[in-house]
Amino acid sequence: MLRPFFTYNGILMSPAGVGVGDASASPTTALLLSILQESMGRIATILFADRLGTAFEPECKMYRLAADVFNDAAMLMDCLSPALPRGPRVLLLSSSSVLRALCGVAAGSSKASLSAHFAKWGNLGELNAVSGLTEAEYHPGLTLAKKDSSQETVISLLGMLVGSVVVSYVSSPAMTWACLTLLLSAHLGMNRAAVRAVRMHSLNRQRANLVFSTFLDQDKVLTPEEVSLQERIFEWDGVLRWRGSSPLAKGRIGLSMRDLLASLAPAHSTTGSIRDGEAKLMRLIHLYSQEEFLVWYDGPQRVGRISLKEGAGAEWQLKAWALMLWIAHRHGVGEGAYATSASSASTFDLHRATLRDLSSRWPECVNRMRTAGWDVDVASLETTSGSRIRIQVMADD
């Protein structure tokens, strides 16, 4: 909420345009620089949104703070640009434009997810109660957009006024950098504290790791409040951790059938065709015939893969992730004689035993997660556009 206030530390920035203080500069140079910055910013917006568009909702806390890091880094680049020659200055200003574009995409998308999280009754107008309205004074017509826009307008105005007062007392470069560093540090520190205070009720990959590993290891279901104290704001995508320990492996979900088959058998170097001589795929399909997913953990590469069937809803996706996590843990600690063996039979034994154990505890796990406050009807595990598979077993004539 205080971001617009601290944004006005840009008043402290010196003129950073190409040609400022240069008598030989022309308006054409400034125009070309503006076009270059605008073009790079728009291209970065398109590429960033295309590449990470699916990840903004499940990782909204991370991208909310990342947006502030992008914005502050762009501001620092603008401040440094006057000290550089013309060529490097153009490159630096163009880079700052790219960072601001990334900030806009990340901030807008993550803000929408966070706003939906705070809207308890499904309409964003509910957040007006935060502004001091009692239940009797609440009116649905006062939407979150109006409330948020009004608050940002007031805070931005205060930031501009304070910045105008502060800049009148700042005369030396050392004082300028001291004030800028102080404001940027306060900005990032307060936003980090605000993001850590958010208690999401949906299970993304990191929160699923914490909840499932604690349940399977200690028979305890963590609440969203407890998980928010343990989760990292910045986490590697798809990493599997057992109760917050060092990474066990990497997990992928929503794979196509070809990607899954490529992990089961080597592909031909020339044609790219895959020959499944050990019929691993058919054994895998038979193993998961009663499930809406296929899970395969590659021990030597320490990579777990999940392919989802067409009917895989949120609970099925969560069960698949819990199964992959438990298999990775058992393989890593050598639980059972088959866990550390590299043979195909032992690997299938590990999958079969873990699926049996998880299935016997899964209904209890789901009920206890609901009681603890988790929304198990929303799956936030896929950070890229995933695929769905359809399996049809043909009967013999």
N, C-alpha and C positions, 0 to 999 in steps of 0.2 A: 504493500500500500504506500510505502514511503519512496518507492522508486522514482516517481515524477519529481519529488523534492530534490533528491540527490542528482537527478539527471541534469539539473541546472548548474552543476559544477562545470558544465561546458562554457559558462560565462568566463571562466578563468583561462580558457584556451586563447593563445595568441592567434592572429590571423594566419591561417595555414594554407591559403591558396597559392597556386603556382603563379609567380609574378608579383606577389606582394613585396614591395620594397625594391622591385626591379624595374628600372626606367625603360628597359628594352622590351618588356612584356607587352603583349597585345591582347585585346578582348577576344580574339580568335583562340588564343591559347587557353584562356579561362573557359571558353565555350567547349572546346574539345575535351578539356579535363572533366567538365561537368557531364558531357555525353559519355565519356569512358567510365566514370564512376557509376552513372545511372545504369549503363548497359551491364557492367559487371555485377551490380547489385541485383538486377532482374534475372540474369542468368543464374546467379547463385541461389536465388529464391526458388526458381523452377527445379534446379537439380537437387537442392536440399529437401524440398517438399516431396519430390518424386522418390528420393532414396530413403527417407526416414518418415514418410507420412504416416505409416502404420504404427510407428513406435511412439508417437507423441502421447497417445492416451495411456498405454500401460506404463510408460516411463515419464509421466507428466512432471513429477517432482524433480527429476534430474534435468529435464529440458527447461523447466522454469528457472532453475538456478543457472544453467548453462547460458540462457538468454542474457542474464545480467553480466556474466563473464564476457560474452561476446561484445556487449555494449560498452563495457568499461575498457576492454582491450582496444576497441575502435577509438575511444576517446583518447587513450594514451598515444595511439599512433598519430592522431591529429595533432597532439601536443608536441610530439617529437619531429613532425615533418618540417617545421621551419629551420631546423638545424641541419638538414640534409641538402645536398645539391639537387638540381631540378629533376634529373632522371630518377634517382632513388626516391625523391619526394613524390613523384607521380605514382610509383609503384606502391609506396606506403599509403597514400590517400586512396588508391584503388582497393587495397587490401582492407582498409577501414570501412569502405563502402560495402564490401562483401560481408564483413563481420556484422555490420548493422542490418544487412538483409537477413542473415542467419538469425540474428536476434529477433527480428520481426516475425519470422516464421515460427521459431521455437516458442516465443512468448505468447503469440496469439493462439497457437494450438494447445499448448499446455494450460493456458488460462481458461480455455473453454472446458477442458476436462476437470480442472480444479473447481470451477464454478458449478459444474454439474454435481460434483461430489458434495459441495456444501448445500445444495438445494435438496433438503431432506424429503420434501413432499412432491418432488417431480417438477415443480415450477420454480424458475429462478427468482421470482419475486419474493420467495420466502426469506432471502437473505436481507431483506429490509429490516428484519428484526435486529440485526447486528448493529444497525445505525441508531438504536435507541428506541425503536417503536415497540410498544407493548402489543400484546396479542389483540387487545380491543382496537388499537389504532391501526393495525395492519390492514392494508388494502392490496389485493392482488394486482391492481393496475400499476402499482409502483414496481417496475421490473428491475432486475439486477442491472441491466444495461444502463438504465437511467441513474440508478444509485451509484454505480461504479463510475460512470462518466462524470457525475457531479462531484464525487470525492476527488477524482484525479484532477479535475479542473481547479478545485480549491487548493489542493496540495501543490499543483504546478505553479499556481499563482504565488503561494507562499515561498516556494523554492526560488522563483524569479526575484521576489523582493529581497529575500535574504542574500541571494547571490549578488544582487546589485549593491547591497550594503557592504558585503565582504570584499568585493573587488575594488572598492574605493580605498581600502586599507592595504591592498596588496600591490606593491610597487616593484619588488625585486624578483628575479627568476627563482631564487631559492625559496622565497615565501610562497610563490605561486605553486611550485612543486610540492612544498610541504602541505599546503591547503588541499591540493588535488589528491595527494596520497591519502590524507586523512579522510576526505570525503568518500573516495573510492573504497577505502577499507571499511568505513562505516556502512556504506551501501551494500557491499558483498556480505559483511558480517551479519547485518540485520536480515537480509534476504535468506541467508543460510539458516539462521535461527527460525525464520518463518516457515521455510520449507520443511525443516526437521519436525516442526510442531504439527504438521498435517498428518492425520491418521487415516490413511486410505483403507477402505473396507473390501476392495477387490484384490485378488491375488495375481500379481505379476510374477515373473520368474524368481526374483530375489525373495519376495515375501513367501512364495510357495516353498522355496527351499527351506526357509526358517520354520514355517508352520509344519510341513510334512516331516522334516528330520526330527524335530522336537517330539512330535506325536509318535513316530515310529520308534524313537530311541527311549523316550521317557514317559510315553502314554499321557502326554499333556498337550493341550491345544492352546497355543499362545493367542492372546487377544490382539486386536489391531493396535492398541496402546502399547503393548509390550513389544510388538514387532517394530513399531515406529522408532523405538529407542535403540534397536539393534541394526536396522537396515542401513546400508550405505546410500548416500545420495548419488554418487557416481560408482557404477558397477559395470564390470565387463559383461557384454551381451552374451547371454546363454550360459554363463558359468554355473557349474553345479557345486554347491558347498553343503557340507553336512554340519548343521548347527553353527554356521558362520565361520567354519574353519577355513584352512587354505583350500584352493580350488581342487576338486576331485577330477573333474572332467568338463567337457563342454557339451551342452545339449542343444539340439535343433528340433523344431516342431513344425508340422505342416509341410513335410517333404512330399515330393511327387513319388510315384512308384519307381520311376527310373533312378532317382537319387537314392532311394532305399535299396534297390537292387544292386546299384553300383557299389554299395558298402558291403554287400553279401558275397559278391563274386567279382573277380577282376575283369576289366573291359579289354577287348582286343585293341592293340596299339594302333592298328591301321583303320579298321572299320568302326571301332567303337562299340561293337556288339558285345553283349554280356552273356557268358555261358555259365549257367548255374548247375555245375556238374553234381554237386551234393544235394540238390533240390532244397536248398535252405529256404527259399521263398515259400514253397509249398508247406514246409514244416512250420514256418512262421505263421502262415495263414491258418493252418490247422490249430496251432497253439492259441491264437487270438480269435478263434471262430465265434466266441461268445462276447467279444469286446468290440468296441467301435473304433479301434485303433490297432496299429502294429508298432511295436517297440523293438528296437535292436540296439544293443550296446556293443561297440567295438572296443574290446579291452586293450589291445596293443596301441591303438590310436587314442584311446580315452575320449571317445566321442559317442554320445547317445543320439539316436535318431528316432523320430516319431512321425509316422504317416497316419493321418486321420481319415476315417471313412466318412461317407456323406452324412451319416446320421450322428456324427460326433458333436454333441452339445458341450456346454461348459463343464458339466461334471465329468464327462468322459475325458475331456482335455486335461482336467486337473488330475484325474486318476492316472492317465498316461504319463504325466510329468512326475507324479509321485513314484510310479513304478520305475521309471528311468533313473530317478535319483537314488532309489533304494538299491537297484542293481549296481549302479556305479559305486555306491558305498560298500556293498558286500564284496564286489570285485576288488576294491582297493584295500580293504582290511583282510582279505582272504578268509571271509566267513564261509566255512564249509569247504570240503575237499575239492569241490569243483570250481571254486571261485577264482583261483589263480591259474587254472589250467588253460592252455591255449587251444585245446581240441574243440571241435565243433560240438561233439556230444556234451561235453562239460559246460560249454556256453549255453546250450539249450536247457540243460538241467538247471543252471542258475536262473535263467529267465522263467522257466516253468515253476520252480520253487518260490521265487519271489512273487510271481503273479498269484499263486495260490495263497500265500501268506497275506498279501495286500488285499485280495478280494474278500478274505474272511474278516478283515478289519475295516474295510472301506465304508459300509453303511454307518457304522459307529462314528467314523471319522467325519463324515459329511454332517451328521446330526450335531455333533459337538462343535463343528466349525460354525454352523448356523447359530447355535446357542451363544458362541463366543462373539458373534457380531460380524462374521465374514459373509460376504455376498458370493455364494458359490454358484449363482445363476449367471454370473458375468465372468467370462474368460478373458484374461488380459495377458496371455502367454505368448501370443504371436506378435513379433515386432516387425515382421515383413509379410508381404502378401503370400499366404500359404496356399497349398493345393489340397484337394480332397480326392480320395480314390474310391472306386467302386469295384467290389470283388464279387464275381459271380462264378460259382462252382458248377461246371457242367456235369450233369449226370451221365454215366456211361450207358450206352445202348444195351 
